[in-house]
Each structure stands twice: as structure tokens, then as C-alpha cells.
Amino acid sequence: MLFDPYQRKINYLRISVTDRCNLRCRYCMPEEGLSLIAHDEILTYEEILRIVRVFAKEGMSKVRLTGGEPLVRNGIVQFISRLSQIEEIRDLSLTTNGLLLKDFASDLKRAGLKRINISLDTLNHEKFSQITRRNGFERVWQGIEEAMRVSLFPIKINMVAIKGLNDDEIEAFARLTLHYPLIVRYIEYMPSGKGDEWKDGEILTVLEIKHRLEGMGNLIPIPSDQWDGPARRYRLEGAMGEIGLIGPVSDHFCGNCNRLRLTPDGKIRTCLFSDEEIDVKRFLRNGGSDEDVKKQLLLALQTKPERHLINTHQFKKCQRNMSAIGG
């Protein structure tokens, strides 16, 4: 098993397979997009598989694929099929914006994907275009329906709650759980990316959200399981689905953090909000052994910070955009 200096068990690797994205969400990036990582600097699938195999032998058992938008990368289904065959990886998931999900859901299920998260911040067509600077709400919803049809469960809908933007839809998202077997997760707005400037006054805290949801009826707590991560789970009485509350700002979960991140260009990040990175790609491309890769993993574990510094005078926004880190 893998432990960091604070005796947290680290068993979760989030892998960003690309920094490319087919949306331009306002809180993530400017309308014109960002400078992209050169194709020859992005890890090949073979390189990622090698890293995962080494990490898995040391204790990593959970992998999530992110981006950018992971479904825009060619060969992603075949890659997932190969990942799913690594015996030690017991939970394999993917986060997507849903635009391409209708076309991929069935293949992802057959490839061995265990679960899927869809980032969706509004149920309003016009507001979707306003937030993402692209059209496509109907495509995203069709993707969710297709994921349900092929039983790609559990299906989680991630909604970033922002005051003045989509805070009028808290109850609408919760009502989805009354009629569909979906897990709706409300996530506090975090200071990341190079989109519109983050302001702490725009945060809708998980406590405020919970109060709103309690106004809809009896909110029943659900015990967490081993794959839940930081979400506090609830169910509205009589609902088919569930609700999750994730408070990285007001109720940071750093004390239970169990993850590392692998960027598209082969850097291990020990915290989303830290610019400290461990370069594993240079060993892969310079004849390094699996033992060298293992040493980079152990180095990352030893440098993992105790917590992020949001809401302290020491906090500074990370220099990388979220699309080049993996959310």
C-alpha cells in the first residue's frame, strides 16, 4: 500500500489523456481557447499503460480518465479496453462533458468502463450556450439517456454551482433524481483555469445547497462506500437517484485525499492547487526502467502537501489551466 507523509492511503490516479476540449466553458478557458501541448509531448497510450502498471503493482487500484475532453482523443475506447485488463485496477471511470457520449456509451461499456461522470452545469438550452460558448445541450442529454440505456451505471452528473449563473437550478437538478437513476453532485466553484476571474462571493457553499434541498423534502444521509471520494451522499425520500455534495472550498477534504494526478505531458501532480510536479515522462523516453518510474511515484508521495491553501493568505492560483491538469 502507498502512504504519504500524513498517513493518507493513496490509491487513486486521475489521468488527463489530452488537453484538447470541444467546449469553451467560461470558468475554465477564454473563448479563443489556449495554447495546446504539442502532440509529441503528450504521453502515448503505451506510456500511460506502463505508468499505470507500475503504479498498480505498488497499490493504485482506482483510475479515472479526464481531459480536456477524453473522448476527443483517437483510440480512447481501445485504450480503455487495455486499461481494464490490468488486474489490480478495480475501479475504472471517465469524466466527460457529454457531447460525444451518445456515440461512445455502448463501446465504453463493452470496453470495461465501470462508471462515468458527466459535467453539466445547467438544464437550460440557452444558458448551456452561454456557459460553454457552444451549442449542444440536446447532444449531452441524449448522451446521458444512452448511458442509462446501456446501463453504464453509476452515472454521476457534476454541477458546478455559481451564484448569479446557475444557482436558480439547484432544485431542478435535484428533481432529476426523483425520476432517473442518476447521482447529481453539486460542486463548489473553485479558483482554477484561465476563464473568467474567480470571486469567492460567487461560491454557493454546500451548506447553502443542503438547506435548499431540505426545502424539497426529507433528505436522507447515505453511508459512503470505498469508491465515493469526497462527496457527502444523500437521497430525497422516494427518489430513484442520489445527491452528492462536494465542498473543496468551504469544507475541504484534504485530510482524506487519496489521489495523484498525471498530466497529458507526463507530470505527476500531488495536488490540484499546487504547481509542484514530478516529471515521469523523461524517464520513459530516456531508457528508464520500471524501477525509475516507481521512484518517481515514491517521490511524489513524499512531496504531497497536507492541504490546499484556498481561503488563506498564502493561496495563489495554479499556473496550469485545468484542461492541462485533469479535473
C-alpha positions, 0 to 999 in steps of 0.5 A: 500500500502507498502512504504519504507523509500524513498517513493518507492511503493513496490509491487513486490516479486521475489521468488527463489523456489530452488537453484538447476540449470541444467546449469553451466553458467560461470558468475554465478557458477564454473563448479563443481557447489556449495554447495546446501541448504539442502532440509529441509531448503528450504521453502515448497510450503505451506510456500511460499503460506502463505508468499505470502498471507500475503504479498498480503493482505498488497499490493504485487500484482506482483510475479515472480518465479526464481531459480536456475532453477524453473522448476527443482523443483517437483510440480512447475506447481501445485504450480503455479496453487495455486499461481494464485488463490490468488486474489490480485496477478495480475501479475504472471511470471517465469524466466527460462533458457529454457531447460525444457520449451518445456515440461512445456509451455502448463501446465504453461499456463493452470496453470495461468502463465501470462508471462515468461522470458527466459535467453539466452545469445547467438544464437550460438550452440557452444558458448551456450556450452561454456557459460553454460558448457552444451549442449542444445541450440536446447532444449531452442529454441524449448522451446521458439517456444512452448511458442509462440505456446501456446501463453504464451505471453509476452515472454521476452528473457534476454541477458546478454551482455559481451564484448569479449563473446557475444557482436558480437550478439547484432544485431542478437538478435535484428533481432529476433524481426523483425520476432517473437513476442518476447521482447529481453532485453539486460542486463548489466553484473553485479558483482554477483555469484561465476563464473568467476571474474567480470571486469567492462571493460567487461560491454557493457553499454546500451548506447553502445547497443542503438547506435548499434541498431540505426545502424539497423534502426529507433528505436522507444521509447515505453511508459512503462506500470505498469508491465515493471520494469526497462527496457527502451522499444523500437521497430525497425520500422516494427518489430513484437517484442520489445527491452528492455534495462536494465542498473543496472550498468551504469544507475541504477534504484534504485530510482524506485525499487519496489521489495523484494526478498525471498530466497529458505531458507526463507530470505527476501532480500531488495536488490540484492547487499546487504547481509542484510536479514530478516529471515521469515522462523523461524517464520513459523516453530516456531508457528508464526502467520500471524501477525509475518510474516507481521512484518517481511515484515514491517521490511524489508521495513524499512531496504531497502537501497536507492541504490546499491553501484556498481561503488563506493568505498564502493561496495563489492560483495554479499556473496550469489551466485545468484542461492541462491538469485533469479535473 
